[in-house]
Amino acid sequence: MANSKQTSKAVASKASKILRDGRYSSNSKSVAASALSQTKKGK
């Protein structure tokens, strides 16, 4: 069964900031990337 839940815009924005910030660990960036991969695709 596929996961139909999507990451909210607020969470996606924070995840994007984490990925661009060099102060976060690779584990934090991995979680952020996972959250971004679950966002609704734009046009």
Distance bins in CASP14 RR format, pairs under 12 A and 6 or more apart:
PFRMAT RR
TARGET T0000
AUTHOR 0000-0000-0000
RMODE 2
METHOD distances of the structure
MODEL  1
2 38 0 0 0 0 0 1 0 0 0 0 0
3 34 0 0 0 0 0 1 0 0 0 0 0
3 37 0 0 0 0 0 1 0 0 0 0 0
3 38 1 0 0 1 0 0 0 0 0 0 0
4 38 0 0 0 0 0 1 0 0 0 0 0
4 40 0 0 0 0 0 1 0 0 0 0 0
5 11 0 0 0 0 0 1 0 0 0 0 0
5 35 0 0 0 0 0 1 0 0 0 0 0
5 38 1 0 0 1 0 0 0 0 0 0 0
5 39 0 0 0 0 0 1 0 0 0 0 0
5 40 0 0 0 0 0 1 0 0 0 0 0
6 12 0 0 0 0 1 0 0 0 0 0 0
6 35 0 0 0 0 0 1 0 0 0 0 0
6 36 0 0 0 0 0 1 0 0 0 0 0
6 37 0 0 0 0 0 1 0 0 0 0 0
6 38 1 0 0 1 0 0 0 0 0 0 0
6 39 1 0 0 1 0 0 0 0 0 0 0
6 40 1 0 1 0 0 0 0 0 0 0 0
6 41 0 0 0 0 1 0 0 0 0 0 0
6 42 0 0 0 0 0 1 0 0 0 0 0
7 13 0 0 0 0 1 0 0 0 0 0 0
7 14 0 0 0 0 1 0 0 0 0 0 0
7 15 1 0 0 1 0 0 0 0 0 0 0
7 16 0 0 0 0 0 1 0 0 0 0 0
7 31 0 0 0 0 0 1 0 0 0 0 0
7 32 0 0 0 0 0 1 0 0 0 0 0
7 33 0 0 0 0 0 1 0 0 0 0 0
7 34 0 0 0 0 1 0 0 0 0 0 0
7 35 1 0 1 0 0 0 0 0 0 0 0
7 36 1 0 0 1 0 0 0 0 0 0 0
7 37 0 0 0 0 1 0 0 0 0 0 0
7 38 1 0 1 0 0 0 0 0 0 0 0
7 39 1 0 1 0 0 0 0 0 0 0 0
7 40 0 0 0 0 1 0 0 0 0 0 0
7 41 0 0 0 0 0 1 0 0 0 0 0
8 14 0 0 0 0 1 0 0 0 0 0 0
8 15 0 0 0 0 0 1 0 0 0 0 0
8 35 0 0 0 0 1 0 0 0 0 0 0
8 36 0 0 0 0 0 1 0 0 0 0 0
8 38 0 0 0 0 0 1 0 0 0 0 0
8 39 0 0 0 0 1 0 0 0 0 0 0
8 40 0 0 0 0 1 0 0 0 0 0 0
9 15 0 0 0 0 0 1 0 0 0 0 0
9 16 0 0 0 0 0 1 0 0 0 0 0
9 35 0 0 0 0 0 1 0 0 0 0 0
9 36 0 0 0 0 0 1 0 0 0 0 0
9 39 1 0 0 1 0 0 0 0 0 0 0
9 40 0 0 0 0 1 0 0 0 0 0 0
9 42 0 0 0 0 0 1 0 0 0 0 0
10 16 0 0 0 0 0 1 0 0 0 0 0
10 17 0 0 0 0 0 1 0 0 0 0 0
10 35 0 0 0 0 0 1 0 0 0 0 0
10 39 0 0 0 0 0 1 0 0 0 0 0
11 17 0 0 0 0 0 1 0 0 0 0 0
11 18 0 0 0 0 0 1 0 0 0 0 0
11 31 0 0 0 0 0 1 0 0 0 0 0
11 32 0 0 0 0 1 0 0 0 0 0 0
11 34 0 0 0 0 0 1 0 0 0 0 0
11 35 1 0 1 0 0 0 0 0 0 0 0
11 36 0 0 0 0 1 0 0 0 0 0 0
11 38 0 0 0 0 1 0 0 0 0 0 0
11 39 0 0 0 0 1 0 0 0 0 0 0
11 40 0 0 0 0 0 1 0 0 0 0 0
12 18 0 0 0 0 0 1 0 0 0 0 0
12 19 0 0 0 0 0 1 0 0 0 0 0
12 32 0 0 0 0 1 0 0 0 0 0 0
12 33 0 0 0 0 0 1 0 0 0 0 0
12 34 0 0 0 0 0 1 0 0 0 0 0
12 35 1 0 0 1 0 0 0 0 0 0 0
12 36 1 0 1 0 0 0 0 0 0 0 0
12 37 0 0 0 0 0 1 0 0 0 0 0
12 38 0 0 0 0 1 0 0 0 0 0 0
12 39 1 0 1 0 0 0 0 0 0 0 0
12 40 0 0 0 0 1 0 0 0 0 0 0
12 41 0 0 0 0 0 1 0 0 0 0 0
12 42 0 0 0 0 0 1 0 0 0 0 0
13 19 0 0 0 0 0 1 0 0 0 0 0
13 20 0 0 0 0 0 1 0 0 0 0 0
13 32 0 0 0 0 0 1 0 0 0 0 0
13 35 0 0 0 0 0 1 0 0 0 0 0
13 36 0 0 0 0 1 0 0 0 0 0 0
13 39 0 0 0 0 1 0 0 0 0 0 0
14 20 0 0 0 0 0 1 0 0 0 0 0
14 21 0 0 0 0 0 1 0 0 0 0 0
14 24 0 0 0 0 0 1 0 0 0 0 0
14 28 0 0 0 0 0 1 0 0 0 0 0
14 31 0 0 0 0 0 1 0 0 0 0 0
14 32 1 0 0 1 0 0 0 0 0 0 0
14 35 0 0 0 0 1 0 0 0 0 0 0
14 36 0 0 0 0 0 1 0 0 0 0 0
14 39 0 0 0 0 0 1 0 0 0 0 0
15 21 0 0 0 0 0 1 0 0 0 0 0
15 24 0 0 0 0 0 1 0 0 0 0 0
15 28 0 0 0 0 1 0 0 0 0 0 0
15 29 0 0 0 0 1 0 0 0 0 0 0
15 30 0 0 0 0 0 1 0 0 0 0 0
15 31 1 0 0 1 0 0 0 0 0 0 0
15 32 1 1 0 0 0 0 0 0 0 0 0
15 33 1 0 0 1 0 0 0 0 0 0 0
15 34 0 0 0 0 1 0 0 0 0 0 0
15 35 1 0 1 0 0 0 0 0 0 0 0
15 36 1 0 1 0 0 0 0 0 0 0 0
15 37 0 0 0 0 1 0 0 0 0 0 0
15 38 0 0 0 0 1 0 0 0 0 0 0
15 39 0 0 0 0 1 0 0 0 0 0 0
16 24 0 0 0 0 0 1 0 0 0 0 0
16 29 0 0 0 0 0 1 0 0 0 0 0
16 32 1 0 0 1 0 0 0 0 0 0 0
16 33 0 0 0 0 1 0 0 0 0 0 0
16 35 0 0 0 0 1 0 0 0 0 0 0
16 36 1 0 0 1 0 0 0 0 0 0 0
16 39 0 0 0 0 1 0 0 0 0 0 0
17 23 0 0 0 0 0 1 0 0 0 0 0
17 24 0 0 0 0 1 0 0 0 0 0 0
17 28 0 0 0 0 0 1 0 0 0 0 0
17 29 0 0 0 0 0 1 0 0 0 0 0
17 32 0 0 0 0 1 0 0 0 0 0 0
17 35 0 0 0 0 0 1 0 0 0 0 0
17 36 0 0 0 0 0 1 0 0 0 0 0
18 24 1 0 1 0 0 0 0 0 0 0 0
18 25 0 0 0 0 1 0 0 0 0 0 0
18 26 0 0 0 0 0 1 0 0 0 0 0
18 27 0 0 0 0 0 1 0 0 0 0 0
18 28 1 0 1 0 0 0 0 0 0 0 0
18 29 1 0 0 1 0 0 0 0 0 0 0
18 30 0 0 0 0 0 1 0 0 0 0 0
18 31 0 0 0 0 1 0 0 0 0 0 0
18 32 1 0 1 0 0 0 0 0 0 0 0
18 33 0 0 0 0 1 0 0 0 0 0 0
18 34 0 0 0 0 0 1 0 0 0 0 0
18 35 0 0 0 0 1 0 0 0 0 0 0
18 36 0 0 0 0 1 0 0 0 0 0 0
19 25 0 0 0 0 0 1 0 0 0 0 0
19 26 0 0 0 0 0 1 0 0 0 0 0
19 28 0 0 0 0 1 0 0 0 0 0 0
19 29 1 0 1 0 0 0 0 0 0 0 0
19 30 0 0 0 0 1 0 0 0 0 0 0
19 31 0 0 0 0 0 1 0 0 0 0 0
19 32 1 0 1 0 0 0 0 0 0 0 0
19 33 1 0 0 1 0 0 0 0 0 0 0
19 34 0 0 0 0 0 1 0 0 0 0 0
19 35 0 0 0 0 1 0 0 0 0 0 0
19 36 1 0 0 1 0 0 0 0 0 0 0
19 37 0 0 0 0 0 1 0 0 0 0 0
20 29 0 0 0 0 1 0 0 0 0 0 0
20 32 0 0 0 0 1 0 0 0 0 0 0
20 33 0 0 0 0 0 1 0 0 0 0 0
20 36 0 0 0 0 0 1 0 0 0 0 0
21 28 0 0 0 0 1 0 0 0 0 0 0
21 29 0 0 0 0 1 0 0 0 0 0 0
21 32 0 0 0 0 1 0 0 0 0 0 0
22 28 0 0 0 0 1 0 0 0 0 0 0
22 29 0 0 0 0 1 0 0 0 0 0 0
22 32 0 0 0 0 0 1 0 0 0 0 0
23 29 0 0 0 0 0 1 0 0 0 0 0
24 30 0 0 0 0 1 0 0 0 0 0 0
24 31 0 0 0 0 1 0 0 0 0 0 0
24 32 1 0 0 1 0 0 0 0 0 0 0
24 33 0 0 0 0 0 1 0 0 0 0 0
25 31 0 0 0 0 1 0 0 0 0 0 0
25 32 0 0 0 0 0 1 0 0 0 0 0
26 32 0 0 0 0 0 1 0 0 0 0 0
26 33 0 0 0 0 0 1 0 0 0 0 0
27 33 0 0 0 0 0 1 0 0 0 0 0
27 34 0 0 0 0 0 1 0 0 0 0 0
28 34 0 0 0 0 0 1 0 0 0 0 0
28 35 0 0 0 0 0 1 0 0 0 0 0
29 35 0 0 0 0 0 1 0 0 0 0 0
29 36 0 0 0 0 0 1 0 0 0 0 0
30 36 0 0 0 0 0 1 0 0 0 0 0
30 37 0 0 0 0 0 1 0 0 0 0 0
31 37 0 0 0 0 0 1 0 0 0 0 0
31 38 0 0 0 0 0 1 0 0 0 0 0
32 38 0 0 0 0 0 1 0 0 0 0 0
32 39 0 0 0 0 0 1 0 0 0 0 0
33 39 0 0 0 0 0 1 0 0 0 0 0
END
